[in-house]
Amino acid sequence: MELDKIEKISLKDFGQRLAALLHTKNGGYNSITELIDDFWDYNGFCPDNKAVLLGFASLQQLLKSKEMFEYVNVLTTTNEAVL
């Protein structure tokens, strides 16, 4: 997709595209890289680049932002060893 077309996609449209993709993946994504690859395949452009165009450092920062909360609620998990 050309850069000018990527620039025209609003935050709302971008959020809706992310939400639609996330709802198709049972069990969620195991990595941000996996999400980026699937988004790129499905939408034809890199979501990390779009996040930067929207003023964020990365897609990961955008996903955790209050601006994206309306569309995507990100749950981060960590595995902790029990001693």
C-alpha positions as a LaTeX table, in Angstrom:
\begin{tabular}{lrrr}
\hline
Residue & $x$ (\AA) & $y$ (\AA) & $z$ (\AA) \\
\hline
Met1 & 0.00 & 0.00 & 0.00 \\
Glu2 & 1.35 & 3.43 & $-0.87$ \\
Leu3 & 2.49 & 5.71 & 1.95 \\
Asp4 & $-0.15$ & 8.35 & 1.16 \\
Lys5 & $-2.91$ & 5.74 & 1.52 \\
Ile6 & $-1.48$ & 4.62 & 4.87 \\
Glu7 & $-1.39$ & 8.24 & 6.04 \\
Lys8 & $-5.09$ & 8.71 & 5.22 \\
Ile9 & $-6.19$ & 5.88 & 7.52 \\
Ser10 & $-7.54$ & 7.43 & 10.69 \\
Leu11 & $-6.79$ & 6.28 & 14.22 \\
Lys12 & $-10.39$ & 5.06 & 14.43 \\
Asp13 & $-10.12$ & 2.99 & 11.24 \\
Phe14 & $-6.74$ & 1.64 & 12.32 \\
Gly15 & $-8.13$ & 0.67 & 15.72 \\
Gln16 & $-11.10$ & $-1.06$ & 14.14 \\
Arg17 & $-8.80$ & $-3.02$ & 11.81 \\
Leu18 & $-6.66$ & $-4.11$ & 14.77 \\
Ala19 & $-9.73$ & $-5.09$ & 16.79 \\
Ala20 & $-11.16$ & $-7.12$ & 13.90 \\
Leu21 & $-7.88$ & $-8.98$ & 13.49 \\
Leu22 & $-7.50$ & $-9.65$ & 17.22 \\
His23 & $-11.01$ & $-11.11$ & 17.38 \\
Thr24 & $-10.13$ & $-13.68$ & 14.72 \\
Lys25 & $-7.24$ & $-15.13$ & 16.74 \\
Asn26 & $-8.47$ & $-17.58$ & 19.38 \\
Gly27 & $-6.08$ & $-17.60$ & 22.31 \\
Gly28 & $-4.50$ & $-14.29$ & 21.36 \\
Tyr29 & $-1.06$ & $-13.54$ & 19.99 \\
Asn30 & 2.15 & $-14.81$ & 21.53 \\
Ser31 & 4.24 & $-11.90$ & 20.27 \\
Ile32 & 3.97 & $-8.44$ & 18.79 \\
Thr33 & 5.87 & $-9.77$ & 15.76 \\
Glu34 & 3.16 & $-12.35$ & 15.12 \\
Leu35 & 0.49 & $-9.61$ & 15.31 \\
Ile36 & 2.44 & $-7.35$ & 12.95 \\
Asp37 & 2.91 & $-10.16$ & 10.41 \\
Asp38 & $-0.79$ & $-11.12$ & 10.43 \\
Phe39 & $-1.91$ & $-7.48$ & 10.22 \\
Trp40 & 0.43 & $-6.83$ & 7.30 \\
Asp41 & $-0.83$ & $-9.93$ & 5.46 \\
Tyr42 & $-4.48$ & $-9.02$ & 6.09 \\
Asn43 & $-4.36$ & $-5.24$ & 5.51 \\
Gly44 & $-1.44$ & $-4.79$ & 3.14 \\
Phe45 & 0.64 & $-2.44$ & 5.26 \\
Cys46 & 2.85 & $-2.52$ & 8.33 \\
Pro47 & 0.97 & $-1.53$ & 11.50 \\
Asp48 & 4.23 & $-0.52$ & 13.20 \\
Asn49 & 4.84 & 2.08 & 10.46 \\
Lys50 & 1.28 & 3.39 & 10.85 \\
Ala51 & 1.76 & 3.69 & 14.62 \\
Val52 & 4.86 & 5.81 & 14.01 \\
Leu53 & 2.93 & 8.00 & 11.54 \\
Leu54 & 0.34 & 8.53 & 14.29 \\
Gly55 & 3.07 & 9.84 & 16.60 \\
Phe56 & 3.86 & 6.75 & 18.66 \\
Ala57 & 7.26 & 5.12 & 19.05 \\
Ser58 & 5.94 & 1.71 & 18.03 \\
Leu59 & 2.83 & $-0.40$ & 17.61 \\
Gln60 & 3.40 & $-1.78$ & 21.10 \\
Gln61 & 3.24 & 1.74 & 22.58 \\
Leu62 & 0.10 & 2.51 & 20.57 \\
Leu63 & $-1.63$ & $-0.68$ & 21.74 \\
Lys64 & $-1.07$ & 0.32 & 25.36 \\
Ser65 & $-2.19$ & 3.92 & 24.84 \\
Lys66 & $-5.41$ & 5.51 & 26.05 \\
Glu67 & $-6.17$ & 6.48 & 22.43 \\
Met68 & $-6.37$ & 2.83 & 21.42 \\
Phe69 & $-8.20$ & 1.63 & 24.56 \\
Glu70 & $-11.61$ & 2.19 & 22.91 \\
Tyr71 & $-10.74$ & $-0.32$ & 20.20 \\
Val72 & $-8.22$ & $-2.70$ & 21.72 \\
Asn73 & $-7.69$ & $-3.77$ & 25.32 \\
Val74 & $-4.24$ & $-5.27$ & 25.62 \\
Leu75 & $-3.59$ & $-7.85$ & 28.30 \\
Thr76 & 0.05 & $-8.41$ & 29.04 \\
Thr77 & 1.04 & $-11.56$ & 30.86 \\
Thr78 & 4.30 & $-12.64$ & 32.40 \\
Asn79 & 5.46 & $-16.04$ & 33.48 \\
Glu80 & 6.94 & $-15.98$ & 36.95 \\
Ala81 & 8.77 & $-18.90$ & 38.49 \\
Val82 & 7.54 & $-20.00$ & 41.89 \\
Leu83 & 10.42 & $-20.45$ & 44.30 \\
\hline
\end{tabular}
